[in-house]
Amino acid sequence: MAVYTEVTDGDLDRFLEQYDVGRALSCKGIAEGVENSNFLVTTDTGPLILTLYEKRVARGDLPFFLGLMDHLASRDIPCPTPIRGRDGESLRELAGRPAALIAFLPGMWPRRITAHHCDRLGTALAHLHDAGRDFAMTRRNTLGLADWRPLFAQCADHADRVHPGLAEELDTALRDLEARFPDTLPTGVIHADLFPDNVFFLRDEISGLIDFYFACTDFLTYDLAVCVNAWCFESRGEFNLTKARRLMSGYRAARDLSPAEMAALPVLAQGAAIRFLLTRLYDWVNTPEGALVRPKDPLEYLHKLRFHRSVEDPRAYGLE
C-alpha cells in the first residue's frame, strides 16, 4: 500500500478533534498511488480521505493544490474538496507531515478501459482546462522538460541494471526532446497525472477527478499527451487508435486544438512518456526499505516512448 508514514490511533483522534466530522470509526491505508500516504477514514459523519504529504510534495506548493481543488469544485468540476477545521484552515500537521482531510467522492476507477471511458475523459479534461482559466495562482511544472535531465542523472548509473542499454537510449531521447520541445503553445492549469486510478466513474459517467498533487501551469496539450500514454495502450503494450480517437474527439467537443497543438502532439507524448519512465525508474531504484508501496515498472513507459518516437504524423493519434 502507498503508506510511508503510519498514524497512531491517538494522533488520529487528536487530529480529528480539530474538525466537525465526528470520531474515527476506522482508518485504512489506500493501496493506489506512490507519492503520499493516504488513508480512508470513516467517522460518525461518513467516509473521508486523509492525506499525509511526503517528501516529493513541497510544503510551499500545498496552498496551490488545495486552492485549485476548491476553485475547480466551485466551477462544477467533480473533484474532492479540502475540509476546513474549526479554525478555518484546511492544511495542518500530523505525524510530522503536512496533512489535510479531503472530502470523499463516490465511484470506482475503471479496471478495464473502454473507448467510452476515453471519450468521457477527453471531455472532462477540456472542462477542467476551461474551469482553470481564471484560477489566480500559478505553479511551475517541477517535472517538466528542464527537470528530466537532472532526474535522469540521479538514476542513470542504475538504468542498465533495469534494462540493458537503457541509459544510452534515455540519453538519446532526452537530447532529441531538448532540441524539439515546443515553447509557444497555449498554457493554463493542468492536472499532469490523470491516470485511470485518478478518475472515478459511476454508471459510465465520470463522478470524480482526484489527486491534484502534480497539478501545475503548463501546455494544455501536454495534459492530453499524458492521457494518451495512460489510457490508450493495451496491457501488452499495443497502441489502441480507437481509444485515442475517442479521447481526442471528446476533448475537442469542448475545446478545439490549434494546428500548432496538433502538430506538437507526438513530441509532447514523447515528453510525457519519458517523464513517467524517469520517475518510475527513480522510484524503482530508490524505494525506501519497509515502505508499504509497490513501485511501478518503468519499462512499461520505455515501450510507449519507443512508439511515440516512431510517430511522424499527429493523425497517428486519431486527429483529423
ZALUM-354227 format. One record per residue (C-alpha): residue in one letter; x, y, z. Coordinates in steps of 0.2 Angstrom, whole numbers, plus 5000, padded with zeros to 4 digits. Layout:
aXYZ...
//
This chain:
m500050005000a500650184997v500850215016y502550295020t502050365037e501050275050v499750365060t499350315078d497550305085g497950435097d498750555084l497250525073d495950565087r496850725091f496950775073l495050755070e494650845086q495151005076y493650975064d491750955065v491750775057g491450665072r492550525079a493550405070l492750235067s494050155056c495650205047k496350105032g497850135021i497450165002a498450054990e498450164975g499750304972v501550314976e501850494981n500950524998s500250425012n498350405010f497050335022l495150305021v494550375037t492750335042t491950445055d490250475063t489850585048g490450465035p492050425024l493450555022i495150545014l496650585025t498250635015l500050655023y501150745011e502850655009k504550725003r504150744985v502750864988a503451034993r502551115008g502551284999d501551204984l500151144995p499151304995f499151294976f498551114976l497151144989g496651314982l496551234965m495351094971d494251224979h494251334964l493851184952a492451124963s491651294963r491651284944d490751114944i492251004941p491950844951c493450844962p493750824980t493750974991p494851005006i493951015023r494251165034g494451145053r493651245066d494951375064g494551395045e496251315040s496251155029l498151125030r498951065046e500250935053l500050755058a501450635062g502750755057r502050785040p500950915032a499150845031a497450885025l495750805027i494850785010a493050755005f492650584999l492050554981p490950404976g491450294961m492750174955w494150194943p493950084928r495049924928r494549884910i494650044900t493550064885a493350194871h491850264880h492950304896c494250394884d492850494877r492150554894l493950584900g494350694885t492850804888a493150814907l494950864904a494451004892h493151064905l494551064918h495651164907d494251294904a493751304923g495651334927r495751494916d495351614930f496251524944a497451664951m498851554957t500251484946r501451344949r502951294938n502951114932t504351034943l504350884932g504450974916l505750974902a507051074912d506950934926w507150774916r508950784913p509350814932l508150674936f509050554924a510750604932q510150534948c509750364942a510750344926d512050234935h510750104939a509750114922d510749974913r510349854928v508549884925h508749854906p510249834896g510649994885l509350094894a510550234900e511050274882e509350264875l508650384888d510150504884t509750504866a507850534868l508250674880r509450764868d508050744855l506750824866e507850964872a508151014854r506250994848f505151034863p503951174859d503951334869t502451444862l500851334865p499351384875t499651364893g498551354909v498151244924i498451064920h498250904931a499850824924d499450654931l497650604925f497950414925p496450294926d496650274945n496350464947v494750464938f493150394946f491650334936l489850294941r488650224929d489850254914e489950444918i491450524927s491050554946g492750624951l494450684946i495650664960d497550684966f497950854960y499750854968f500650864952a499551004945c500451154938t500451284924d501051214908f500451174890l498651114890t499050994876y500450914887d499050864899l498150774884a499850694880v499950624897c498150544895v498650474878n500050374887a498950324902w497350274893c497750224875f498950074877e498349904880s499149794894r500349704882g500949874875e499949894859f499350074855n497450074853l497050204840t495150194843k495350244861a496550384856r495250444843r493850444856l494950544868m495350674855s493550694849g492950704867y494250844871r493950934855a492050934858a492351054872r493951134867d494751134850l496551114847s497551234836p498651174821a500151204832e499551104846m499050954835a500750964826a501650964843l500750814850p502050674845v503450764854l502350814869a501850624870q503750584870g503950704884a502550634894a503250454892i505050504897r504350604912f503450444919l504850324914l506150434924t505050454939r504650264939l506550224936y507050334951d505750254962w506250084956v508050104962n507650224977t506150144986p506450155005e506649995014g505049955024a503850065014l502249985010v502250034992r502349944976p503450034964k502850034946d503849964931p504750094922l504949984906e503150004903y503550184898l505050134888h503950044876k502750194875l504250314872r504850204858f503150204850h503050394851r504750414844s504150324828v502650434825e502950574812d501150624809p499850684823r498550584813a499350434822y498350484837g496650504829l496750684824e495950734808
//
